[in-house]
Amino acid sequence: MGDDKDLVGKGAENRAKGAVKKTEGKTRDAVGDATDDKGEQAKGKFQVLKGKAQQKLGEAQQKLGRDED
């Protein structure tokens, strides 16, 4: 089924993009901490959460795509 493979592919893409967002967020948080910029820290923490959510979405997409086989 082509749609299932697309779902698995989209899942992999979302997992990768989520990992990048998490890394960027951790960096932003660290920069905010180093510069005592609470706003930047908050943005970094929020970005980490968005990355985690995107990774979980990707995991679910991949699982759904594989379970249909």
Backbone bond lengths (Angstrom), bond angles and torsions (degrees), N, CA, C in turn:
res aa  C-N    CA-C-N  psi(-1)  N-CA   C-N-CA  omega(-1)  CA-C   N-CA-C  phi
1 M - - - 1.441 - - 1.522 109.54 -
2 G 1.301 116.95 120.76 1.447 122.45 -177.95 1.512 113.48 -63.20
3 D 1.339 116.80 -38.56 1.460 120.37 -178.67 1.527 111.64 -62.56
4 D 1.333 116.91 -37.39 1.459 120.55 179.60 1.517 110.90 -64.66
5 K 1.315 117.23 -41.48 1.456 120.43 179.14 1.527 109.71 -67.09
6 D 1.336 116.50 -35.82 1.458 119.37 176.52 1.522 110.32 -63.59
7 L 1.319 116.51 -40.50 1.460 121.25 179.79 1.526 110.39 -64.81
8 V 1.314 116.81 -40.94 1.465 120.60 177.89 1.532 109.86 -64.31
9 G 1.326 116.16 -41.98 1.461 120.67 178.49 1.516 112.53 -64.80
10 K 1.335 115.93 -42.58 1.462 120.20 177.41 1.523 110.01 -64.18
11 G 1.321 115.87 -37.37 1.459 120.11 178.20 1.518 111.49 -62.59
12 A 1.317 116.32 -44.02 1.466 120.47 178.89 1.524 110.14 -63.13
13 E 1.324 115.99 -40.42 1.459 120.49 179.50 1.533 110.67 -64.62
14 N 1.322 116.76 -44.00 1.462 120.11 179.08 1.527 112.00 -65.35
15 R 1.316 116.71 -37.33 1.466 119.47 177.42 1.527 110.32 -63.41
16 A 1.322 117.11 -43.22 1.463 121.13 -179.35 1.530 111.06 -66.89
17 K 1.329 116.76 -45.16 1.463 120.14 179.36 1.530 110.67 -64.00
18 G 1.325 116.23 -37.57 1.461 120.21 177.52 1.519 111.85 -63.34
19 A 1.318 116.20 -39.60 1.470 120.25 178.91 1.528 110.50 -64.04
20 V 1.324 116.09 -39.61 1.467 120.02 178.54 1.525 109.86 -64.83
21 K 1.341 116.48 -44.68 1.466 119.59 178.79 1.524 111.30 -59.97
22 K 1.329 116.36 -41.90 1.467 119.75 178.64 1.521 110.78 -60.32
23 T 1.317 116.87 -45.10 1.461 121.16 -179.24 1.525 110.97 -63.90
24 E 1.334 116.38 -44.06 1.466 120.15 178.04 1.529 110.47 -62.03
25 G 1.318 115.78 -41.10 1.453 120.35 179.79 1.519 112.36 -64.44
26 K 1.319 116.45 -41.97 1.463 120.12 178.29 1.524 110.48 -63.26
27 T 1.316 115.99 -38.35 1.459 120.58 178.21 1.527 110.40 -65.02
28 R 1.333 115.72 -46.22 1.471 120.38 178.83 1.519 111.21 -60.46
29 D 1.310 115.84 -42.11 1.465 121.13 178.81 1.529 109.87 -61.33
30 A 1.313 116.59 -44.84 1.468 121.03 -179.64 1.528 111.45 -64.85
31 V 1.324 116.47 -40.90 1.468 120.06 178.26 1.529 109.48 -64.42
32 G 1.312 115.96 -43.01 1.464 119.96 177.78 1.519 111.95 -61.12
33 D 1.323 115.62 -39.31 1.465 120.05 178.22 1.528 110.39 -66.03
34 A 1.320 116.33 -43.91 1.466 120.82 -177.83 1.528 111.98 -66.63
35 T 1.330 116.68 -32.43 1.466 120.68 -177.95 1.527 112.30 -99.44
36 D 1.332 115.81 4.78 1.466 122.47 -177.96 1.532 111.57 55.96
37 D 1.342 115.21 41.09 1.466 122.36 179.06 1.525 107.97 -106.62
38 K 1.317 115.69 96.96 1.472 120.72 -176.18 1.523 111.73 -63.86
39 G 1.328 117.28 -33.27 1.467 120.97 178.67 1.525 111.13 -64.00
40 E 1.311 116.31 -43.40 1.465 120.74 178.97 1.521 110.58 -66.64
41 Q 1.327 116.17 -38.12 1.461 120.07 176.75 1.528 110.43 -61.27
42 A 1.319 116.12 -45.22 1.465 120.57 -179.80 1.525 111.17 -62.52
43 K 1.318 116.28 -42.55 1.474 120.18 178.04 1.529 109.96 -61.97
44 G 1.320 116.37 -39.78 1.458 120.63 178.79 1.517 111.89 -64.52
45 K 1.315 116.30 -44.56 1.470 120.42 179.91 1.534 110.32 -63.96
46 F 1.333 116.21 -39.90 1.457 120.02 178.83 1.532 110.13 -65.38
47 Q 1.313 117.08 -40.52 1.455 120.85 178.89 1.534 111.13 -64.36
48 V 1.318 117.06 -37.08 1.467 120.42 175.83 1.527 109.86 -61.38
49 L 1.320 116.73 -44.01 1.468 120.35 178.73 1.527 111.65 -63.31
50 K 1.321 116.62 -40.88 1.472 119.64 177.76 1.528 110.12 -62.86
51 G 1.318 116.26 -39.85 1.463 120.24 178.56 1.516 111.92 -64.00
52 K 1.332 116.46 -42.43 1.464 120.15 178.34 1.528 110.60 -62.55
53 A 1.322 116.07 -42.14 1.467 120.16 179.70 1.530 110.67 -63.78
54 Q 1.318 116.56 -41.85 1.463 119.87 179.48 1.530 110.78 -65.82
55 Q 1.315 116.91 -37.43 1.465 119.58 176.56 1.524 111.01 -63.82
56 K 1.329 117.05 -42.68 1.472 120.75 179.12 1.526 110.43 -63.70
57 L 1.329 117.09 -39.48 1.465 120.76 176.13 1.525 109.61 -59.77
58 G 1.319 115.99 -45.43 1.460 120.28 179.80 1.519 112.13 -62.12
59 E 1.324 116.39 -40.86 1.464 120.23 178.19 1.528 110.34 -62.10
60 A 1.328 116.28 -43.05 1.466 120.57 179.98 1.534 110.47 -65.08
61 Q 1.321 116.81 -42.26 1.469 120.36 178.66 1.524 110.60 -60.85
62 Q 1.314 116.30 -44.41 1.455 119.70 -179.62 1.523 110.73 -64.51
63 K 1.309 117.12 -42.26 1.459 120.79 179.94 1.528 110.49 -62.91
64 L 1.327 117.17 -45.58 1.453 120.72 178.66 1.519 112.09 -61.32
65 G 1.331 115.04 -42.01 1.462 119.53 179.67 1.513 112.22 -65.12
66 R 1.318 117.36 -36.45 1.466 121.12 -179.53 1.529 111.44 -77.77
67 D 1.329 117.24 -35.28 1.465 121.20 -178.83 1.520 112.57 -67.37
68 E 1.320 116.73 -22.28 1.470 120.04 -179.04 1.524 112.32 -76.52
69 D 1.331 116.37 -16.35 1.478 119.72 -178.71 1.498 112.56 -68.92
